[in-house]
Amino acid sequence: MCGRFAVTTDPALLAERIEAINEVPADADPGPNYNVAPTDAVATVVSRHTDPGDAPTRRVRLMRWGLVPPWTKAGPDGAPAGGGPLLINARADKLTTSPAYRSAAERRRCLIPMDGFYEWRAEAPGGKKARKTPFYIHGDDGMLFAAGLWSVWRGGPRCDPLLSVTIITTGAAGEIAGIHDRMPLLLPEKRWDAWLDPDTPLDTALLDSSPQAPGLVLREVSTLVNSVRNNGPELIAEAAPQPEQGYLL
């Protein structure tokens, strides 16, 4: 799975780097976030038409992390009604069968840029209560781009449309498999256009990309990341070695 990640690149700089149109207002930029958590606003990359018949162009848009399907009912406050699980991750093998993802998988695919993501390794024994060790996983030569799906939710007439996103996960590869059995589906640049194309149905071959992703670097980090109240570069720093236990003689 992917339950936390870090992203520090300014949306305008990101748009320039990937030749996209920046649609994130300056006053809405969430700023560097070393502990992105579900329901946070995150920068995403989509490809959309400006006018019917023209070529689609890449755009950087801000979305809420946690997909809200279009049929979700509005609560008393006009926001999406809660009660169900937050759809922060979508399994790659469920995209064409799950009602929550089928429509978005056909025409609303996106990329979620990130500096890196976190996974936790359960330390045996202990079962569900086992101590969990956090690791930070990042690329060895720049940003990572995770495959995602997005949706537009429209509530009552007084509500603005809500853009929301989910990160697609696949089976863990390489060293990550020793930490967790799932990881974000990472797409290399050569596959971005095929994935984002709003005029082309889902090519399921693109769902097998993570094992081909460029090298990933893993390091154990502090348990500070366990709390969403903590946010700063110290979260991605290598954990200090634990002192050896002494014994009284």
DOBA-908110 format. One record per residue: x, y, z of N, C-alpha, C in turn. Coordinates in steps of 0.2 Angstrom, whole numbers, plus 5000, padded with zeros to 4 digits. Layout:
N
XYZXYZXYZ
...
This chain:
249
500449945000500050005000500450065000
500150125000500550185000500150235005
500350245011499950285016500250345017
500850365016501150425017501650435012
501850495010502350515005502650585006
503150605003503450665004503450694997
503350764996503350804990503550874992
504050894989504350964991504351014985
504250984979504351024973503751074972
503851134971503351184969502951174963
502251174963501951154957502151194951
502251254951502451294945503151264943
503551254947504251224945504151154942
503651114945503551044942503251054935
502751104934502451104928502951124922
503451174924503951194920504451134918
504551094923505051034922504750984917
504050964918503750914914503350944908
503451004906503151044901502351034901
502051064907501351054908501151124910
500451134910500151204912500051194919
500251244923500151244930499451274932
498951234934498351264936498251264944
498751264947498751274955498851344956
498251384959498351454961498951464966
499251514966499851524970499651524978
499051544979498751554986498551484988
498451434984498251364986498851314986
499451334984500051294985500151264992
500051204993500151175000500851185003
501351194998502051205001502351135002
503051135004503351075005503051025010
502950965009502550925014502950855014
503250845020503650785021503250725024
502650745025502150695028501450695025
501450685019500750695016500350635018
499750655020499350605023498650605020
498250555020497550555017497150615019
496850635014496350695014496750765013
497450755013497850815011497750835003
497850895002497850914995498550904992
498550874986499150854983499150874975
499750884973499850904966499750844962
499450844956499350784952499450814945
499650764940499750784933499150744929
498750784925498250754921498450774914
498050744909498050774902497350784900
497250844898496550864896496550904890
495950914887495850954881495651024883
495851074879495651144881494951154877
494951134870494351134866494251064863
493651054861493550984858493950984851
494250924851494650914844495350934845
495550974850496250994850496650934854
497350944853497750894857497750904864
497650854868497650864875498350884878
498350924883499050944886499050924893
499650924896499750904903499550964907
499250954913499151004917499250984924
499551024929499651014936499051044939
498650994943498051014947498150994954
497851024958497751004965497150964967
497250904970496650864972496750834979
496150814981496150784988496350714988
496850694992497050624992496450584995
496150534992495650494994495050504989
495050454984494550454979493850464981
493450504979492750514980492350494974
492050434973491650414967491150464966
490950474960490450524958489750514961
489550454963488950434965488850444973
489450464976489450474983488950534985
488450514990487950564992488250624996
487950674996488150735000487950735007
488350755012488050755019487750815021
487450825027487150885029487450955028
488150945028488551005027488751015020
488450975015488650985008489250945006
489650925011490250885009490050815008
490550775004490350705003490250675010
489750635010489550595016490150545018
490250535024490750495026490450425028
490850385032490650315034490950265030
491250275024491550215021492350225021
492750175019493450185019493650235014
494250275016494550315012494850285006
494750295000495050264994495650294992
496150284997496850314995497250274991
497150204990497450164986496950124982
497150104976496750064972497250004969
497049944970497449884968497449884960
498049874957498049874950497649824947
497549764950497149704948496449714949
496249774952495449784953495249844949
495649874945495449934941494849924936
494849864933494349854928493749814930
493749794937493149764939492849804945
493149844949492849874954492449934952
491849944954491350004952491650064954
492050064959492350134962492950154957
493250114953493750134949493650124941
493150084939493150064932493150134927
492650174929492550234925493150274925
493450294930494050334931494650294927
494750234927495250194924495250204916
494650214914494550224906494750294904
494550344908494650414905495050464910
495050444916495350494921495950464925
496450454921497150424924497550484925
497950484930498450534932499050514935
499550554936500150544939500150584946
500450554951500550584957501350594959
501650654958502350664959502450664966
503050634968503250624975504050624975
504350654980505050644982505150574984
504750544987504850474990504250454994
504150394996503550365000503850325006
503450315011503550275017503250215017
503550165019503250095021503450075028
503050035031503250015038503349935038
503849915041504049845041503849815048
503349775049503149745055503749695058
503949715064504449675067504149615071
504349555069504049495073504449485079
504149455084503449435084502949485087
502349475087501849525090501249535086
501149505080500549505076500349575075
499749595075499449665074499849715078
500049695084500349745089501049745088
501349715083502049715082502349785081
502949795084503249865082503349865075
503249925072503349935065503949985064
504349975059504950015058504850045051
504850115051504750155045505350155041
505250155034505750165029505550215024
505950255022505850305017506150275010
505750275005505950244998505950304993
506550314990506550364985506950344979
506850384973507250364967507950384968
508450354964509150374964509350424960
508850454956509050504951508450554950
508050574955507550624955506850604957
506350634955505650624958505350554955
504850534959504550474957503850494954
503550464950502850474947502450414948
501950414953501550354954500950364950
500650304947500050304943499450314948
498950354945498350364950497750374945
497150374949496550384946496250444949
495850484945495550544948494750544947
494450584950493750594950493450664951
492950684949492550744950491950734954
491850754960491250744964490850814964
490250814962489850874962489250864967
489250904972488750904977488150944976
487950984980487351024979487551084975
487051124974487251184969487651234973
487751234979488151284983488851254984
489051194981489651164982490051174976
490751184977491151184972491351104970
491451094964491651024962492351004966
492350944968492850914972493250874968
493950884967494350844963494750794968
494750734967495050684972495450634968
495850604971496350554968496550494972
496650444969496950384973497550354969
498050324973498650304971498550224969
498750204963498750134961499350094964
499150044967499749994970499749934966
500349904967500549844964500949794968
501149734966501549694971502249724972
502449724978503149754979503649714975
504149754973504749724970505349734973
505849694972506549704975506549704982
506949754985507049754992506449774996
505949814992505349834996504949774998
504949724994504549664996504749635003
505349655005505549635012505249675017
504949735015504649775020503849775020
503649775014502849765013502749735006
502149705006501949665000501649704994
501549774996501249814991501749884990
501649914984502049974983501650014978
501750084977501450124972501650094965
501250104960501450084953501750144951
502450134949502850194947502950184940
502850244936502850244929503450284927
503950254922504450294919504150344914
504550394913504350454909504150424902
504450374899504250354892503550324892
503250314898502550284898502050334900
502250394902501750444904501250464899
501350474893500850504888500350444887
500550384887500150324886499650324891
499950334897499450324903498950384904
499250444903498850504904498250514898
498350484892497950504886497250494888
496850544888496150544890495750514884
495950504878495650474872495750404871
496150374875496350304874496150264880
495750204879495550164885496150134888
496050114894496650084898497050034895
497650034894498049984892498349944898
498049884899498249854905499049834906
499349834900500049824900500449874904
500149934905500549984909500449974916
500049924918500049904925500549864928
501049844923501549804925502249844925
502249904927502849944926503349944932
503049944938503549954943504149914944
504149844942504749804942505249834937
505049874932505549904928505749974930
505450004935505650064937506350074939
506650134938507350144940507450134947
508150124949508350104955508050144961
507850114966507550144972508050134978
508050184982508450184988508050184994
508250134998507850125005508250145011
507950185016508350195022507850195028
508050165033507650165039507650245042
507050265044506950335046506650335053
506650395056506350395063505650385063
505350365069504650355070504250415070
504650475070504250535069503750535064
503850505059503350505053502750475055
502750435060502150395062501550445064
501750505066501250555068501150615062
500550625060500450675055500550745058
500650755064500850815067501550835065
501950785064502650805062502750815055
503150865053503250875046503850915045
504350895042505050925041505550875038
506050905036506650865033506850815037
506850815044507050765048506750705048
506150705044505750645044506050595039
506450625034506750575029507450565030
507750595035508450585037508450505040
509050485039509250415041509150405049
508850355051508750345058509450345062
509450375067510050365071510150295074
510750265074510850195076510650195084
510250135085510050125092510650105096
510750125102511250105107511150035109
511749995109511649925111511449925119
511049875121510849865127511449845132
511549875137512049855142511749805147
512249765150512049715155512349735162
512049725167512349735174512649665175
513249665178513649605180513649605187
